[in-house]
């Protein structure tokens, strides 16, 4: 199989491979690579693919991939790269008369314009006779120098460690990060997820045309928008209708109109997910949610219907000035705190019940770094863990968990759910207080969460 070079974005390194694997499944692309050669500090990965078409399909909607290139030669010096090119000339004739351009990129180093020109001229032996076209060439060749990434060094190396030469096949869709930037969105709130990670989650969920994606903690609807961008039909619900309705003239509908997603964002509803109105059958292809994702969702705290005395509020006929209480625009039902481990238990149980076989659940798991263990990740006999990617914030972190439904739901499996919830009382703390996410909200504030949860945490960096 031909070799190709993937260049990842230098951001969210733990999310790269999970997104890559999800895109492989979504596009039905067979890819081979040596996991031992993958280095999270390097954005480069050499892979084997059947052809250019497969390479294009793989990155056409990728968020954490900058580009993919047909690899012509790789070496530690330009002399070695030139020798390898001269030893395999079978690729040259196809591009001898087409328009072309060369680009020199340096990762971890710099090259002056004159140095770039001098490097390009050393490849004149390829004998390309077509016109040079810097704007829209038929063939774009890239020379990529890798100087490595060592945060401790004061100055970059004088020579690159590795030199890649190849033909550009396609670029990823990192431009979508700017398109859906929260700063450009008409309607956002404190719990709105930044565009880059929202788009990555859509890829993790395998959101595409013909699929139905649901967010049970929809908030301001970030995931409805990004999953709909990739063609999926989306819908959401929330216990707090105020966020859905918005304030003034802006709401979730404003974002739907802004991005012209009328035919994909179906609707939103207001109810407690613990007492949902859905028919007991499978129909969702993916569930994508932030629930009480940190830092901002944790500050607000998850809620569910209830009163402190333990009773459940009913939709009564109380009226104020002739308007039923629950129909008032500012109505918010009586609620009680919804502890994180309980949220996760209900979320997994909901996914097991309502996801189609092969459907995915993608959500955020907050955790205290020192207390986290892989066994903290909630499990369900119907669900299989696909990916667990950490975004660290010092003393705490949030993990993007991707699970896939692999078995039809059976009520007999209820007692096998492992989420460390106290079986004696739903109002008390979890029975395993050492879990990284148990009582997370209290731990978060104890750790100084409000002081450390800055805008940088809320809006993850892009590269």
C-alpha positions in Angstrom: 0.0 0.0 0.0 1.3 3.5 -0.8 2.6 5.6 2.1 1.0 8.9 3.2 2.0 11.5 5.7 -0.6 12.8 8.1 0.1 16.1 9.8 -2.0 16.7 12.9 -2.7 20.0 14.4 -0.5 20.7 17.4 -3.5 20.7 19.8 -5.5 18.2 21.9 -2.9 15.5 21.3 -5.0 12.9 23.2 -7.9 13.5 20.9 -6.0 13.0 17.6 -6.0 9.2 17.2 -9.6 8.7 18.5 -10.8 11.2 15.9 -8.7 9.5 13.2 -10.2 6.1 14.1 -13.7 7.5 14.2 -13.2 8.9 10.7 -11.8 5.6 9.5 -15.0 3.9 10.6 -17.3 6.6 9.4 -15.8 6.7 5.9 -15.1 2.9 5.8 -11.4 3.6 5.1 -8.7 0.9 5.8 -5.6 2.5 7.2 -2.4 0.9 8.6 0.3 2.5 10.8 2.7 1.5 13.5 1.4 2.7 16.9 4.9 2.5 18.3 6.0 5.3 15.9 3.2 7.7 17.0 4.5 10.4 19.2 2.1 12.9 20.9 4.8 15.6 20.8 5.1 15.2 17.0 2.3 16.1 14.6 3.5 13.7 12.0 2.4 10.1 11.4 3.3 7.9 8.4 0.4 5.7 7.3 -0.5 3.2 4.5 -3.7 3.8 2.5 -5.0 2.2 -0.7 -5.0 5.3 -2.8 -5.6 9.1 -3.0 -9.3 8.8 -2.8 -9.1 7.0 0.5 -6.8 9.7 1.8 -9.2 12.4 0.8 -12.2 10.7 2.4 -10.2 10.3 5.6 -9.5 14.0 6.1 -12.4 15.8 4.3 -14.1 16.5 7.7 -11.2 16.1 10.1 -10.7 18.8 12.7 -7.4 17.8 14.3 -5.7 16.9 11.0 -4.1 19.8 9.1 -3.4 17.8 6.0 -2.5 14.5 4.3 0.3 14.1 1.7 1.4 11.3 -0.6 4.8 10.6 0.8 7.5 10.6 -1.9 10.6 10.5 0.2 11.7 10.9 3.8 15.2 11.3 5.2 17.5 13.0 7.8 19.2 15.1 5.2 18.3 16.6 1.8 21.0 14.4 0.2 19.2 11.3 1.5 15.8 12.7 0.3 17.2 13.4 -3.2 18.7 10.0 -3.4 15.4 8.3 -2.6 13.6 10.4 -5.1 16.0 9.5 -7.8 15.7 5.8 -7.0 12.0 5.8 -7.5 11.1 7.9 -10.6 7.9 6.1 -11.5 5.8 9.0 -10.0 7.5 11.8 -11.9 5.9 11.5 -15.4 2.3 12.0 -14.2 3.3 15.6 -13.1 5.9 16.6 -15.7 3.5 18.9 -17.7 0.9 20.0 -15.1 0.9 23.2 -13.2 2.6 23.0 -9.9 4.0 24.7 -6.9 6.4 23.9 -4.0 6.1 24.9 -0.4 8.6 24.6 2.4 7.2 24.2 6.0 9.3 24.0 9.2 7.8 22.5 12.3 9.7 23.7 15.4 12.1 25.8 13.4 12.1 28.7 10.9 13.3 29.3 7.4 13.8 32.7 5.7 12.2 33.2 2.3 15.5 33.0 0.5 16.3 29.7 2.3 13.0 28.3 1.2 13.7 29.3 -2.4 17.2 27.7 -2.2 15.7 24.5 -0.9 13.0 24.3 -3.6 15.7 24.8 -6.3 17.5 21.7 -5.1 14.5 19.7 -6.4 14.9 21.0 -10.0 16.2 17.5 -11.0 12.5 16.3 -11.0 12.3 18.0 -14.4 8.8 19.4 -14.1 8.1 21.5 -17.3 4.6 22.7 -16.5 3.8 26.2 -15.4 4.2 27.4 -11.8 0.9 28.3 -10.3 1.0 29.6 -6.8 -2.8 30.0 -6.4 -4.5 27.0 -7.9 -1.9 24.4 -9.0 -2.8 20.9 -10.3 -0.1 19.5 -8.1 1.1 21.0 -4.8 4.4 19.6 -3.4 5.4 20.1 0.2 8.8 19.9 1.8 8.3 19.6 5.5 11.2 20.0 8.0 10.7 18.5 11.5 12.9 20.2 14.1 11.1 18.4 16.9 9.3 19.9 19.9 11.2 20.3 23.1 9.7 22.9 25.4 12.9 23.0 27.5 15.3 24.1 24.7 16.0 27.8 24.4 16.9 27.8 20.7 15.8 25.5 17.9 18.2 23.1 16.3 20.2 24.3 13.3 19.2 21.3 11.3 15.9 19.4 11.0 15.7 15.9 12.5 13.5 14.6 9.7 12.7 15.9 6.2 9.5 14.8 4.4 8.8 15.4 0.7 5.3 14.7 -0.7 2.3 15.7 -2.8 -0.6 17.4 -1.0 -3.8 15.4 -1.3 -6.2 17.3 1.0 -6.4 19.6 4.0 -8.5 19.0 7.0 -11.5 21.2 8.0 -9.9 23.3 10.6 -11.5 26.4 9.0 -14.7 25.2 10.6 -13.3 26.2 14.0 -13.5 29.9 12.8 -16.9 29.4 11.2 -18.5 28.2 14.4 -16.4 30.3 16.7 -18.4 31.3 19.8 -17.4 34.9 19.4 -19.2 34.9 16.1 -22.3 33.0 17.2 -25.5 34.9 17.9 -26.5 32.9 20.9 -24.2 31.5 23.6 -24.2 30.9 27.3 -21.7 30.1 30.1 -22.0 26.4 29.3 -21.5 26.7 25.5 -18.8 24.3 24.3 -16.1 25.8 22.1 -16.3 25.1 18.4 -13.1 23.0 18.0 -14.1 20.4 20.6 -17.8 20.5 19.6 -16.8 19.6 16.1 -14.4 16.8 17.3 -17.3 15.4 19.4 -19.5 15.4 16.2 -16.8 13.3 14.5 -16.5 11.0 17.5 -20.3 10.5 17.4 -20.1 9.6 13.7 -22.6 12.3 12.9 -23.5 12.3 9.3 -26.4 12.5 6.8 -29.3 10.3 7.7 -28.5 9.9 11.4 -30.5 11.2 14.4 -28.4 12.8 17.2 -29.8 13.8 20.6 -28.5 16.0 23.4 -30.3 15.4 26.7 -28.6 18.3 28.4 -28.9 20.7 25.4 -28.3 24.0 27.1 -27.6 26.6 24.4 -27.4 23.9 21.7 -23.7 23.8 20.7 -23.8 20.2 19.7 -27.0 20.5 17.8 -25.3 23.0 15.5 -22.0 21.1 14.9 -23.6 17.7 14.5 -26.1 19.2 12.0 -23.2 20.8 10.1 -22.1 17.3 9.1 -25.6 16.4 7.9 -27.2 14.7 10.9 -30.7 15.5 12.2 -30.4 16.9 15.7 -32.7 17.5 18.6 -32.2 18.2 22.3 -33.9 18.7 25.7 -33.1 20.3 29.0 -34.8 20.7 32.4 -34.2 24.5 32.1 -36.3 26.0 29.4 -34.9 29.4 30.0 -31.6 28.5 28.2 -33.5 27.0 25.3 -35.8 30.0 24.9 -32.8 32.4 25.3 -33.0 36.0 26.3 -34.4 38.9 24.4 -34.3 38.2 20.6 -31.7 35.5 20.7 -32.1 31.7 21.3 -31.1 28.4 19.9 -33.2 29.2 16.9 -31.0 32.3 16.3 -28.0 29.9 15.7 -30.1 27.7 13.5 -31.0 30.6 11.3 -27.4 32.0 11.4 -26.0 28.8 9.9 -29.0 27.9 7.8 -29.6 24.6 9.5 -33.4 24.7 9.4 -33.8 21.3 7.8 -31.4 19.5 10.2 -32.0 20.9 13.7 -35.4 19.4 14.4 -36.6 20.8 17.7 -35.9 21.2 21.4 -38.1 20.2 24.4 -38.2 21.0 28.1 -38.2 18.0 30.6 -36.2 16.2 33.2 -34.2 13.4 31.4 -34.9 11.2 34.4 -38.6 11.4 33.6 -38.5 11.6 29.9 -41.5 11.1 27.5 -39.7 9.0 24.9 -41.4 5.8 23.7 -39.5 2.8 25.0 -37.6 1.8 21.8 -34.3 2.5 20.1 -34.2 5.3 17.6 -31.2 7.6 18.3 -28.0 7.0 16.4 -25.9 9.1 18.7 -26.1 10.9 22.0 -23.7 13.8 22.3 -23.8 16.0 25.4 -21.7 18.0 27.8 -24.1 17.5 30.7 -22.5 19.5 33.5 -19.2 19.8 31.7 -16.5 21.7 33.6 -15.7 24.4 34.3 -18.9 26.4 33.7 -21.5 23.5 33.8 -20.0 22.4 37.1 -20.4 25.9 38.6 -24.0 26.0 37.7 -24.5 22.4 39.0 -26.7 19.8 37.4 -30.3 19.6 38.6 -33.3 17.2 38.4 -36.9 17.5 39.4 -37.6 17.2 43.1 -38.0 19.0 46.4 -35.9 19.0 49.5 -38.6 17.0 51.3 -38.1 14.2 48.7 -41.4 14.6 46.9 -41.6 15.0 43.1 -43.3 18.1 41.7 -46.3 17.4 39.6 -47.5 19.5 36.6 -50.4 20.9 38.5 -53.1 23.4 37.6 -51.8 26.3 39.7 -52.3 29.6 37.9 -51.0 33.1 38.3 -53.2 35.8 36.8 -55.0 33.2 34.8 -51.8 31.7 33.3 -51.0 28.1 34.2 -47.8 28.1 36.3 -45.8 25.8 33.9 -46.7 27.9 30.9 -45.1 31.1 32.2 -42.0 32.2 30.3 -39.9 32.5 33.4 -41.1 29.2 34.9 -38.5 27.0 36.4 -39.7 23.8 38.1 -38.6 22.8 41.7 -35.3 21.0 41.5 -32.7 19.3 43.7 -28.9 18.8 43.1 -28.0 16.1 40.6 -24.7 14.5 41.8 -22.3 13.7 39.0 -22.1 10.0 39.6 -25.9 9.9 39.4 -25.9 11.9 36.1 -23.5 9.4 34.6 -25.5 6.4 35.7 -28.7 7.8 34.3 -26.9 8.9 31.1 -25.5 5.4 30.5 -28.8 3.7 31.2 -30.6 6.1 28.9 -28.0 5.4 26.1 -28.4 1.7 26.6 -32.1 1.9 26.3 -32.5 4.4 23.4 -29.4 4.1 21.2 -29.6 1.9 18.1 -27.1 -0.9 18.0 -23.8 0.5 17.0 -24.9 4.0 18.1 -22.4 6.1 20.1 -22.5 8.0 23.4 -20.1 11.0 23.6 -19.9 13.0 26.8 -17.5 14.8 29.2 -16.3 13.1 32.4 -14.9 15.7 34.9 -12.3 14.3 37.4 -9.7 15.3 40.0 -6.3 14.5 38.5 -4.8 12.9 41.6 -7.8 10.8 42.3 -8.5 9.6 38.7 -8.2 5.9 37.8 -9.2 4.2 34.6 -11.7 2.2 36.7 -13.6 5.5 37.3 -15.0 5.5 33.8 -18.6 4.3 34.2 -19.4 1.0 32.5 -22.5 -0.7 31.2 -22.9 -4.2 29.8 -24.5 -2.9 26.7 -21.8 -0.2 26.1 -18.2 -0.5 25.0 -15.5 2.1 25.7 -14.1 3.4 22.4 -12.0 6.4 23.5 -11.0 8.2 26.7 -9.2 11.5 25.9 -8.0 13.9 28.6 -8.0 17.7 28.5 -6.0 18.7 31.6 -6.4 21.8 33.6 -3.8 21.3 36.4 -5.4 19.8 39.5 -8.5 18.8 37.6 -9.3 17.7 34.0 -12.2 16.7 31.8 -12.2 13.5 29.7 -14.0 13.1 26.5 -15.6 9.6 26.8 -16.8 7.8 23.6 -18.8 4.6 24.0 -20.6 2.4 21.5 -23.6 0.3 22.0 -22.6 -3.3 21.3 -25.5 -5.3 22.8 -29.3 -4.9 22.9 -30.7 -3.6 26.1 -32.0 -6.0 28.7 -33.6 -5.0 32.0 -31.7 -7.9 33.6 -28.4 -5.9 33.1 -29.5 -3.1 35.4 -27.6 -4.4 38.5 -24.4 -4.7 36.5 -24.1 -0.9 35.8 -20.9 0.3 37.4 -21.1 4.0 38.2 -20.3 4.0 42.0 -23.6 5.3 43.1 -24.7 5.0 46.7 -27.4 2.3 46.8 -28.7 3.4 50.2 -29.7 6.9 49.4 -29.8 9.0 46.2 -29.4 12.1 48.3 -26.1 11.1 49.9 -22.6 11.1 48.5 -21.4 8.2 46.3 -20.3 5.1 48.2 -16.8 5.3 46.6 -15.6 8.8 47.6 -12.1 8.3 46.0 -13.5 8.2 42.5 -12.1 11.1 40.5 -15.6 12.4 39.6 -17.6 11.7 42.8 -18.7 14.9 44.5 -16.8 16.7 41.8 -18.6 20.0 42.2 -17.6 20.3 45.9 -14.0 19.2 45.1 -13.8 21.6 42.2 -14.6 24.6 44.5 -12.3 23.2 47.2 -9.5 23.2 44.6 -10.1 26.8 43.8 -12.1 26.1 40.7 -13.6 29.6 40.3 -10.2 31.2 40.4 -8.6 28.8 38.0 -11.5 28.4 35.6 -10.6 31.2 33.2 -11.9 31.9 29.7 -8.9 30.0 28.4 -10.3 26.8 29.9 -13.7 27.5 28.5 -12.5 28.2 25.0 -9.8 25.6 24.2 -6.8 26.7 22.1 -6.7 26.2 18.4 -3.7 25.6 16.2 
